[in-house]
């Protein structure tokens, strides 16, 4: 079957433009050319930022009901074109068609929730008379948009992660300039089309495609950009923090997520959940299960059951509805995963399942006896590999879970509420899931981590708080009229 090669434009200041240069978007499964997309210049990024600033400053009033109407129209557009969105996600990225359909559903909900939260951007009254001498003052604070938000998104959720940046920004009245991942720009372009179709005023959204090395510094350092919202790797996040200066920054930087399974847990449920948590989206998930600590008395049974379930997963064509696991985003990434596994094996790790690569495909892999000084034990693998360890106590499991420079989310399987609350109190993470794996999330909840996992929280309501500022208003009343 011949696949049409698309020629796409990028959105700059509300105008669809082609670039003098282009880059190729390829299907990681077979390296087939999908599309040619503009490779923007620094000047075009600057143009998008300045258009966003002009639009924001010239819009005297942008009523909440208008923002809500646009967001609701976008959400409906996404639902009406759900299969088109899903096919784009599956072809340009790593997700299977079923996983892509799930992402479209979530992304539409993200935009819908953004519309709903727009009506709830409220302030509070302030009791100024709590301070002696301020008995004749009354007032409040309200929230107003920061202005221009610069957003940078990764490849692994090429639609929903973009929705998590654009939705709250528009809901709170900001203009937003988005730089999507170069390997998966088509989903972001498609979402931009939905916003323009819904009647978003020109200039409030730009989607600028191209190299992060070429465009990133301009977006991060431009004085008109008041906030940076970034999702990606920790090293890139650290560089952004250094360059952004006094700007507001919200960053989600990944994890090495632990799950604890205690002897009183429902073993079948724990296996099903952690297999899914480890290997969904080929393990390219910041919440993906990477380390599992299993109480020693049930460790042999858990390990055997986990291996059996893992070997049942079907590897193959992303567009086949029976496929469970597709390719990594590039063959280079698959080779990196292979190298990390080989390094762990050289230090004594045992491969219980998987452990082999074919092109960009890497088989779902189970490792035991992994040394604590192996790279895969400390860093984020971002691939279909899980480490399973026996532990003698919950205390040990918590201590070992915390012994990495990440703290995004964790999971624990137990029917003992006291054990659960010990983990809740002592695990250094941004979220802990009880009787769920670490990768459970709804888009409305606060989402973010501790340590090297990032700064701030996403989730629509919480992103809106980050994308707005509190302004205090105080009235001093005439005492003779009181």
N, C-alpha and C positions, 0 to 999 in steps of 0.2 A: 504494500500500500504506500503510495506516495504521500508524504506529509508536506503541506504547504509551508514554506519558510516565510515568516511574518517580518514585516519591516515596521517597527514601532517608533512612535515619537514620544518625547518626554514633555511634561507639563511644567512650564516656567512662567510664573506670574499670570497664570490663567490662560496661557496660550500654548497650543500644541506645536512644538517645533522639532525639527530634525537637527541632528548635529553634523558638523563637518566630518567628524570621525564617528565610527561606530565600533561596537564590539559584539561578539557572538554569544548567544545563549544556547547552550547545548544540553541535551538530555543526558544525565549522568549514567543512565542504564546502558546506552550504546554509543554515546558521544555524537548522536545525530544532531545536526544543526536545526534549531527550532526557530530562532529569530535573530535579527540584527537590531540593536538598540543604540541610541545615541550615546557616545562617550563625551560627556559634557566637559567643558573647560572650566578653569577657575573663574574666568570672567562670566560664564553662564551661571555658575553657582552664585556669584556675587550679584548678578542681575536678579536671580530668584529671591535672594534675601532682601534686596533693596525694594523689589516689587511688593514683597510681603510687608515690609515696614511702611511703605507708602499707603498700601491698602488699609492696614490697621489704623494708622494715624488719621486717614481721611474718612474713616467710617465713624461718624459722630455717635451714632446709636445703632447697635445691632441687637434687636430685641431677642429675648430668650425664645419666644414662640417661633421666630424665624429660624433660629439655629435648630430647634427641635424638629421643625417641619423638614428641613434639609436632611437631618440625620435619619428621621423616620423613612423618608423617601429612599435614602441610600440602603437602609436595611431591607426594604421591600425589593429594591432592585437586585440586591444580592440573592434574595430568596427566589426571585423570578428567574435569575440567571445562574442558579446554583451549580448546575452541571458544567456550564462554561467555566466558572471559577475553579471547580474541582479538577477539571481536565488540565487547566493551566498549572495549578499547584503540583499535580502529579507528574506532568511532563517536564517542568523545569527543575523540580526538586527531587527529594528522595522518597516522599510519601507514596504509599499505595493509593489507588483510586478510592478505596473505602476510607482510609485515613484522611485523604484530601476532602472527601465529602463531609467528614466530621469537622474538619477545620473550617469549612465554609459556614456550616451551621453555627459554630461558635463565634466566628467573626461577625456574622449578621447579628447575633445576640449582643456582641460587644458594642456594635454601633447602636443597637436599640437601647441598651442600658445607658449609653452616653446621652441619648436623647432624653431619657427619663431623669438622669442625674442633673441635666441642665436646669431643670426647674427647682432643684434642691440646692443650688449654690447660695446659701443663706449666711447671714452674719448673726451676731448676738448683741443684745443690749449689755451695757456695762454699768455697774453700780459705782459711779464715781464718788458717791457720798461715803464709801468705805474709807476714804482718806479724809482726815480732818482738814477742814478748810475748803472742801469741795462739795459742800451740801447743796450748793445752787447750780451744780452741773449735772447734765444728763447726756447720754450719748450711746453710741453703738459702734460696731465695726462691720464692714461689708467686704466682699472679696471682688477684686477686679483682675482682668487678665494681665499676664506679664507682657504680652505684646507679640513677639515672634519666638516660636519654639523651633529649635533645630532637632530633628529626629533622625536616628541612625538605627537601622534594623538588620537582623541576621537572616540567614537563609532557611533556618529549620522550620519556622512558622511564617512563611512569606506573605500570608494574608492576615492572619489574626494578630500577629505582632504589629503589623502596620496599622491595623484597626485600633490597637491599643494606644498608638501614638496619635493618630489623626482624630479619632472619636472624641477623647477627652479635650484635646486642644480646641476643636471646633465648638464643642459643648460649652466651653468656658470663654469663648469669644476671641481666641487667639488666632493669628495666622501661623501656618506651619510649613516648614521646608523639610522635606523628607529625602534622605539618601538611602535607598534600599540596597540590599546585598547585590553585588554585581552578578552573582550566579543565578539569582532568582528575582529579577526586576519586573517580570511580566505580571505577577499577581498585584503588585503595587500600582502598576500602570492601569490595570483593569479596575482597581478600586478607585483610582483617580477619575477614570471615566464615569464611574457611578456618581461621584460627587458633582462632576460637571453636569451630568444629566439631571441631577436633582436640583440644580439651580444655585450652587454655591457661588457667591460673588467672586469674580476674577481677582486673583492675587492672594486669596486666603489659603490656597494650597498650591504648592509646587512639589513635583516629584522629579528629582534631578538624578539621572542615571550616570554611572561611570565608576571610575576607580576611587576607592577610599583614599588611597595615597595622594591622588590628584586633588580631590575635592574636600577631604575631611578637615584639613587645617582651616580652610576658608570658612566652612560652616561653623566650626568650633570657636574660632577666634574673632569672627566678625562682630563689631560692637553692637550692631542692631539685633543680634540674636541674644535674647535674655535668658534662655534656658536651653539646656541640652538634655534630651532624653535618649539614652543609649542602651541597647541590649546587644551583648556580644562577649568577646573574650576578655579575660582579666588584664592581660598586657595592654590591649588597646584601650581599655577603660582607664588604666593608670595614666597613660599618655594623654588622654582627653582631660583628665582631672588637672594635670600639670599645665596644659595649654589653655583651658577654659578660664582660668583666673577666678574672678569674683562672680561669675555667672552661677545661676542655680543649676544643679546637676542631679539627675536621677539616673542611676545605672544598675542594671541587672547583669551580673558577670559570670553566671554559671555556678557549678557545684560539683561535688563528689558525694552524691547523696547516699546516706546509710539507711538501712531498714533493720530493725531488731525483731526476731521471731522467738517468743518465749514458749516454754513447753506446754502451757495451758492454751495456746492459740489453736484456732481451727486450721490445721495444717494444709488441707486442700485449698481453702480460701487464700491462705498466705502464699502458697505456690502460684496459684492462678494470678493473683494480683501482682506479685513480684516479677513473674515472667513477662507479663504485659508491661510492667513498669520499666523493666530492663531493656526490652527489645522493640517496643513500639517506636515507630519513626526511625528504625535502625539504630536506636540508642542515641540519636542526635537530638537530645532533649535535655534542657538544663535541669529538669527535675528527675531525669532518668535514674533508676536504681543502679548504683554502681557497687556498693558494698552491702552484703547481707550477713548479719551476725545471728547465729542460730544456737539456742541453748543446746548443750552437748547431748543430753539424753534423747533429743529428737533429731539431731543433726544427720545421722545416716539416712533416716527415712525421708527427711526433707530434701537432702541432696539428691537421692535417687529419684524422687518424684519430680524435682525441679529439672533434672537432666532429661528425664523421659518427656516432660512437657516441652522442653526446649527443642529436642530433636524432632518433634512433631511439627514445628513451624515450617511453613512452606516458603522457600526463597525463590524469587523469580520476577516475572514481568509485572511492573507496577500497575499496569492497566487491567490485569487479570483480577477479577473480584475474589479469587481463591487465594491470592498471594498474601502472605503475612509480612514478609520482609523483602524490601527492595534494596537498591544499591546505596552506598554512601554518596555524598554530594559530588565527590570527585574520586578518581582513582588515586590521586595523591593522598587524600584523606584515608582511604582504605589501606594504603601502604603504611601510613603513619600508625594506624591502629595495629597493623601487623607487626611493626617494629616494637611497639610498646609491649605487645603480648610476648614476643620473642625475648625481649629484655627481661620480663618477669620470669619466663621459663628458664632463662640462663641463671636466675637467682633461686631456682628451686620450685617455681610454680608448676602445678600439674594441670594439664588441659583435660577437662572432663567431657567437654562437648565443643564442637566447632574448632576454632583455631586455624582456619585456612581461608585463603583469599582467592577470588577469581575476578580479575579486573577490578571494577569499583565495588564488587560485592564482597562482603566479609561475613562469614557464617556466624550466627548467634553463638557466643562462646562463654563457657563456664570455666572459671579457674578456681582452684583450691591451693592451699599452702603457699599463698603469695606473701613474699617478704614485705615487711613494712617499709623497707627502703627502695622498693621497686617504684618506678615512676607512676605506674598505673594505680598504685595504692594511695598516692598522695594527690595526683592531679586529676583533672576532668578528662576522661577518655573520649567522650562525645562519640561513642560508637557502640556496637552491640556486644559488649563484654561486661560480665558481672563476676565479682569476687565473693566467694562464700566461705565464711569462717565459723568454726565452733567457738562458743564462749561458755564460761562457767557461771556467770552471774549477770544480772542486769547492770550492776555497777561497772563491771568490765566492759560490757557492750557500749554503755554510754561514754565511758572514758575513751574507748577506741574510736567511737563515732565522732567525737569532738576533736580528735587528733589530726585534723587537716585544716588548711587555711580557707575553708569554705563553710558556709552555714546557711544554705538556702532553705531546703525542706528535708524532713526525715519522716520515717514511718515506724510504727511499732505494732506488732500483733500480740495481743494479750486479752484475756477475759478478766483480769484482775485490775480493778480501778486504781488501787494503790500503786501497782507497778506502772500503770499508764501515767499517773500523776507524777511519779518520780521522774519519768522520762520527760514529761512536759516541763518540769521545773529545771532539769539539769542539762538537757540537750541544747546546745548553743546554735540555734537555727531560727529562721524567720517564720517557719511553720512546721507543725508536727501533726501527722495524720494517724489517728488511732484506728487500727484494723483496716488500714489502707496503705498502699505503698507511697513512697515519697512523691510520686508524680501526679497525685490527685490535686486538682485545682478547679475552681469555678472562676469565671472572669470578673465577678463582682467583688471578690474578696481582696484584702490587701495582700500584695505579693512582692516579696523581696527577701533579702537575707542579711546575714551578719558576716563579719570578717571580710574575706576576699570575694564574697558573693555579691557585693554591691552596696549602693547607697540609696536610701529612700525606698518608696513603695509604689508599685503599679497597682492595677485594679482601678476601674473607671473613677469611682468616687475619690480615691486616694491620689490618682494621677491629676485629677482636677484641682485638688488642694495644692499639689506641687506646681501646677501651671497657673496659679492665681496668687495674688498677694492680699494680705489683710490691710485695709485702710481704716484707721480709727477716726471717728467724728465725735467731737465734744461741743456741746452748747453750754455756754455760761449764761444763765438766766439772771434777769435783774431782780435783786433781792426784794425791792419794794413791791414787785408784782406777784411774789410768791405767797 
